[in-house]
Amino acid sequence: MGYTDHRDRFANSRIQHNIMALVGNGFDIQALSTVHSKAKTTYTSFYYHLKSRDFSSDNLLLKTMEDQLEQGCENWSDLENGIQILLNSGTPADQIEDALDDVQVEFSIFLDQVVTPQVLADLSRLSVENAAAEHSFSSFLCDIKTEEAHGKLNFLKPMDIGDILNFRFVNFNYTPLLDNFVYLDKLQFNPEPFRQSDRSFYFRPNPRGFNHRIGLKGGSMVSYLMTEVVHPHGAQHTPRSLLFGIDEAAPNSDANANRLAKPYWAQNRVIHEPYFEETHLFIIFGCSLGSSDRWWWSKIANCLSVPVAAPSPKTIPKHLNQDIDQNLPPDLIIYWRLSPSKPDMSELDVLKQFASGAGREEDQQFMKILEERAHVVLYTDEQPRAWLNTNFKST
């Protein structure tokens, strides 16, 4: 069992839509830029932190980082790919683990220097002033810019007044920047704003006013909102929880290779896997879609062609009662920032990147499913965006 069924907690709820939002370091980088922090949580920044601390030049991972940076690699997934390269070269897993333990200590110090209480306070203030959390939850479908794409969203087809929007954030970052940003404070959210109804949230299913029957054209529907944030790879406030490593050990790997696998220590199969088959919409933001998180991408890939079984609606007022078919394959929205180094990435390029990260790049049938069920939002720092937007000048 994955998601909690919240319908019994509300008097007038109808059906529950489960949304899994997976968020990577791209969010932390943009958030720190928003508060004008000179320090960044980038791969390169951490490397220079290690060098400034006179970190042991004999550390296997420091040497790997130097090699990666010389090759132009700049994502955290590149470090984790470097761990796999060390394993493939025959380096014993216990030696790599010792090097990782030393890096983990320094990484905790690094995070505390970058994400300070003042940084969190500044981001919190800007989020509240711009109603950023509320806008992300209520209006993110504004980022789907064509009527054709919007009309394909299975997520919207059974939706109506009185539904529950249930967001589960999988925060791959170790910092609380995202947690702070999406927190529903008393200025952005009132859990009981109405006298005669316990509904609490206005959701905009069709904010661009597309002329089709899916979603209330241009308007809002009174709904319920539930959110939670989990950190599968550890959290800044608990240094021992921070996980670096590979995705999963190959069958012919060192006998101790599983000790380097993030899914093993995060207990992905037990804790996180049950949520996938109950998810109606996946959103990926700020992730490089690399193979170091293949466990997650492959699980999403497996879900895209399988209908999501939904609980039957509760007994509800007659004017809302209708036959509801929520047993449809889930949707996927991938946000991709166009960087100066790759300004010409297309939507198809991003889908191919996801397929590669999921280990399905040679599967042509899957690519057809992906092109049908996935939606790519290409953006730059200057473009307006509703979802997790910290560039408040462009909201």
C-alpha positions in Angstrom: 0.0 0.0 0.0 1.3 3.4 -1.0 -0.7 6.6 -0.8 -2.9 7.2 2.2 -6.6 7.5 1.1 -7.6 10.9 2.5 -11.2 10.8 1.4 -12.6 9.7 4.7 -11.0 12.8 6.4 -13.2 15.2 4.4 -17.0 15.5 4.4 -17.5 16.3 0.7 -14.5 14.7 -1.1 -15.0 12.8 -4.3 -12.0 11.0 -5.7 -8.3 11.4 -5.0 -5.6 12.2 -7.7 -2.1 11.2 -6.6 0.7 13.2 -8.0 4.4 12.2 -7.6 6.8 15.1 -8.1 10.4 14.2 -8.4 12.8 17.2 -7.8 16.5 17.4 -8.4 19.4 19.8 -7.9 18.1 22.2 -10.6 15.6 23.5 -8.1 18.2 24.2 -5.4 20.4 26.0 -7.9 17.6 28.3 -9.0 16.4 28.9 -5.5 19.9 29.9 -4.3 20.2 32.2 -7.3 16.9 33.8 -6.4 18.2 34.8 -2.9 21.4 36.0 -4.5 23.5 33.4 -2.7 27.1 33.4 -3.8 27.4 29.8 -2.8 25.8 27.1 -5.0 25.0 23.4 -4.5 26.6 22.5 -7.8 29.0 19.6 -8.4 31.8 22.1 -9.3 31.2 24.1 -6.1 31.6 21.1 -4.0 34.8 20.1 -5.7 36.3 23.5 -5.0 35.1 23.2 -1.4 37.1 20.0 -1.1 40.2 21.6 -2.6 39.9 24.6 -0.2 39.7 22.2 2.8 42.9 20.4 1.8 40.9 17.3 1.4 43.1 14.2 0.9 44.4 14.1 -2.7 44.6 10.3 -2.3 40.8 10.0 -2.0 39.5 7.9 -4.9 36.5 10.1 -5.4 38.4 13.3 -5.5 40.5 11.9 -8.3 37.3 10.8 -10.1 35.9 14.3 -9.7 39.0 15.8 -11.2 38.8 13.4 -14.2 35.1 14.1 -14.7 35.5 17.9 -14.5 38.3 17.8 -17.1 35.9 16.0 -19.4 33.3 18.8 -19.0 31.0 16.8 -16.7 29.1 19.0 -14.3 26.2 17.1 -12.9 26.0 15.2 -9.6 25.0 12.1 -11.6 28.5 12.3 -13.2 30.1 11.7 -9.7 27.9 8.7 -9.2 28.7 7.4 -12.7 32.3 7.8 -11.7 31.7 5.4 -8.8 30.4 2.9 -11.3 33.5 3.4 -13.4 35.7 2.6 -10.4 33.7 -0.6 -9.7 34.0 -1.6 -13.4 37.7 -1.1 -13.3 38.0 -3.6 -10.5 38.4 -1.2 -7.5 37.2 -3.1 -4.4 33.8 -1.8 -3.2 35.0 -1.5 0.4 37.8 1.0 -0.7 35.2 3.1 -2.6 32.9 3.0 0.4 35.7 4.3 2.6 36.3 7.2 0.2 32.6 7.9 0.1 32.4 8.1 3.9 35.1 10.8 3.9 33.3 12.7 1.2 30.0 12.4 3.1 31.5 14.2 6.1 32.8 17.1 4.0 29.5 17.3 2.0 27.6 17.8 5.3 29.9 20.7 6.2 29.5 22.1 2.6 25.7 22.1 2.8 25.7 23.9 6.1 27.8 26.6 4.6 25.6 27.0 1.6 22.0 26.6 2.9 22.1 28.7 6.1 19.1 29.8 8.2 19.3 33.2 6.5 19.1 31.6 3.1 16.0 29.7 4.2 14.4 32.8 5.7 15.0 34.8 2.5 13.5 32.1 0.3 10.5 31.7 2.7 9.8 35.4 2.6 9.9 35.5 -1.2 7.7 32.4 -1.4 5.1 34.0 0.9 5.2 37.4 -0.8 4.6 35.9 -4.2 2.2 33.1 -3.1 4.6 30.8 -4.9 3.6 27.5 -3.2 -0.1 28.1 -3.8 0.5 29.1 -7.4 2.6 26.0 -8.1 -0.2 23.7 -6.8 -3.2 25.5 -8.3 -1.9 26.6 -11.7 0.9 24.3 -12.8 -1.1 23.1 -15.8 -0.6 26.6 -17.2 2.8 25.3 -18.3 1.1 22.9 -20.8 0.9 25.4 -23.6 -1.0 23.6 -26.4 -4.6 22.5 -26.6 -3.5 19.1 -28.1 -1.1 18.3 -25.2 -3.6 19.5 -22.6 -6.4 17.4 -24.2 -4.3 14.2 -23.9 -3.9 14.4 -20.1 -5.6 11.4 -18.6 -5.1 13.0 -15.2 -7.8 15.5 -16.0 -10.5 13.3 -17.5 -12.2 12.1 -14.3 -11.6 15.4 -12.5 -14.4 17.4 -10.9 -15.3 19.7 -8.0 -14.6 18.1 -4.6 -11.6 16.1 -5.7 -8.4 15.7 -3.6 -5.1 16.8 -5.2 -2.6 14.7 -3.3 1.1 15.7 -3.9 4.0 13.6 -2.8 7.4 15.3 -3.4 10.4 13.0 -3.8 13.1 15.5 -3.1 16.4 14.1 -4.3 18.2 17.0 -2.8 19.6 16.9 0.7 18.7 20.5 1.6 15.3 21.7 2.9 15.0 24.5 0.2 12.2 22.7 -1.6 10.4 21.8 1.6 10.6 25.5 2.7 9.4 26.7 -0.7 6.3 24.5 -1.0 5.3 24.7 2.7 1.6 25.8 3.0 1.9 28.7 5.5 -1.0 30.5 7.0 -0.8 33.3 4.4 -1.0 31.0 1.4 -3.4 28.4 2.7 -6.4 28.2 4.9 -7.5 24.6 5.7 -11.1 25.7 6.4 -11.9 28.9 4.5 -15.6 28.3 4.0 -18.5 28.1 6.6 -20.6 25.5 4.9 -17.9 23.3 3.2 -14.6 21.8 4.3 -13.1 22.2 0.8 -10.0 24.3 1.0 -8.3 24.9 -2.3 -9.0 26.3 -5.8 -7.5 24.2 -8.5 -7.3 25.5 -12.1 -7.5 22.4 -14.4 -7.7 24.5 -17.6 -5.9 27.8 -16.9 -5.3 28.7 -20.6 -9.0 28.3 -21.4 -8.6 25.7 -24.1 -11.8 25.0 -26.0 -12.4 21.3 -25.2 -14.4 19.5 -22.6 -11.5 18.5 -20.4 -11.2 20.8 -17.4 -13.3 23.8 -16.5 -12.5 26.4 -19.2 -10.4 29.2 -17.7 -11.9 28.7 -14.2 -11.2 27.1 -10.9 -12.8 24.2 -9.1 -13.1 24.0 -5.3 -11.0 21.0 -4.2 -8.9 19.6 -1.4 -5.1 19.8 -1.2 -2.7 17.4 0.6 1.1 17.5 0.4 4.2 15.8 1.8 7.9 15.9 1.1 10.3 12.9 1.4 14.0 12.7 1.1 15.0 9.3 -0.1 18.7 10.1 -0.3 18.9 11.7 3.1 18.5 15.2 4.7 20.9 17.9 5.6 19.8 18.0 9.2 20.9 14.3 9.6 24.5 14.1 8.2 24.6 10.3 8.6 21.6 9.9 6.3 23.3 11.4 3.2 23.6 8.9 0.4 25.9 8.9 -2.6 26.3 5.9 -4.8 25.3 4.0 -7.8 21.8 3.0 -8.9 21.9 -0.8 -8.5 24.8 -3.2 -8.5 25.3 -5.3 -11.7 24.9 -9.1 -11.2 28.6 -9.7 -11.7 29.8 -6.9 -9.5 31.9 -7.1 -6.4 30.1 -9.0 -3.6 30.0 -5.8 -1.6 28.8 -3.6 -4.4 25.3 -3.3 -3.0 26.8 -1.3 -0.1 27.3 1.5 -2.8 23.7 1.3 -4.1 21.3 4.1 -3.2 18.1 2.1 -3.7 19.5 -0.6 -1.3 20.1 1.8 1.6 17.1 4.0 0.9 14.9 0.8 1.0 13.3 1.9 -2.3 11.5 -1.4 -2.8 9.9 -1.4 0.6 9.3 2.4 1.2 8.8 3.9 -2.3 7.8 1.3 -4.8 4.2 0.9 -3.7 3.4 4.5 -4.7 4.1 4.1 -8.4 1.1 1.9 -9.3 -1.2 4.4 -7.6 0.2 7.5 -9.2 -2.0 9.4 -11.8 0.6 12.1 -12.7 4.4 12.1 -12.5 6.2 15.5 -12.6 10.0 15.6 -13.0 11.8 18.9 -12.3 15.5 19.9 -12.0 16.8 16.4 -12.8 19.5 15.5 -15.3 17.7 12.1 -15.9 21.0 10.3 -15.6 21.4 6.5 -15.1 22.4 7.1 -11.4 18.7 7.3 -10.6 17.6 4.7 -13.1 15.6 2.9 -10.4 13.1 5.8 -10.3 13.0 6.4 -14.1 12.5 2.8 -14.9 9.6 2.5 -12.4 7.9 5.5 -14.1 8.6 4.0 -17.5 6.9 0.8 -16.5 3.8 2.7 -15.3 3.2 4.7 -18.4 1.4 1.9 -20.3 -0.5 0.4 -17.3 -3.9 1.8 -16.2 -3.9 3.1 -12.6 -6.5 1.4 -10.4 -8.5 4.0 -8.6 -10.8 3.6 -5.5 -14.5 4.0 -6.1 -15.8 7.5 -5.3 -17.4 8.0 -2.0 -21.1 8.7 -1.7 -21.5 12.3 -2.8 -24.2 14.8 -3.6 -26.3 13.9 -6.7 -25.2 16.9 -8.7 -21.6 15.5 -8.6 -22.5 11.8 -9.0 -21.4 10.3 -12.3 -19.7 7.3 -13.7 -16.0 7.8 -13.1 -13.4 6.0 -15.1 -10.1 6.7 -13.5 -8.5 3.5 -14.6 -6.3 5.2 -17.2 -2.5 5.2 -17.7 -0.7 8.0 -15.8 0.7 11.1 -17.4 4.3 12.4 -17.2 5.4 16.0 -17.3 9.2 16.6 -17.6 10.5 20.1 -17.0 13.9 20.8 -18.7 15.9 24.0 -18.4 17.6 25.0 -21.6 21.2 25.7 -20.5 23.7 27.9 -22.4 25.7 24.7 -23.1 22.7 23.0 -24.8 20.3 25.7 -25.9 18.9 23.7 -28.8 17.5 20.7 -26.8 14.1 19.7 -28.3 11.2 18.0 -26.6 12.1 14.8 -28.4 15.7 15.1 -27.2 14.5 15.3 -23.6 12.2 12.2 -24.1 15.2 10.3 -25.5 17.3 11.4 -22.4 14.6 10.0 -20.1 14.4 6.8 -22.1 18.2 6.4 -21.8 18.1 7.2 -18.1 15.4 4.5 -17.7 17.4 2.0 -19.7 14.8 1.9 -22.5 16.7 3.8 -25.2 16.5 0.9 -27.7 12.8 0.2 -27.1 11.0 1.8 -30.0 7.6 0.7 -28.7 8.3 2.5 -25.4 9.3 5.6 -27.3 5.9 5.6 -29.0 4.2 5.4 -25.5 6.5 8.1 -24.2 5.6 10.5 -27.1 1.9 9.9 -26.3 1.9 10.0 -22.5 4.8 12.4 -21.7 4.8 16.2 -22.0 8.0 18.2 -22.0 8.1 21.8 -20.7 11.2 23.5 -22.0 12.1 26.7 -20.2 14.8 29.3 -19.5 15.3 31.4 -16.4 13.7 34.4 -18.2 10.4 32.6 -19.2 7.2 32.6 -17.2 6.4 29.3 -15.5 4.0 28.3 -12.8 5.5 25.1 -11.4 8.2 25.7 -8.7 9.1 29.1 -10.2 11.5 31.2 -8.1 12.1 33.7 -10.8 9.4 36.0 -9.4 9.9 38.8 -11.9 8.4 36.4 -14.5 5.4 35.0 -12.7 
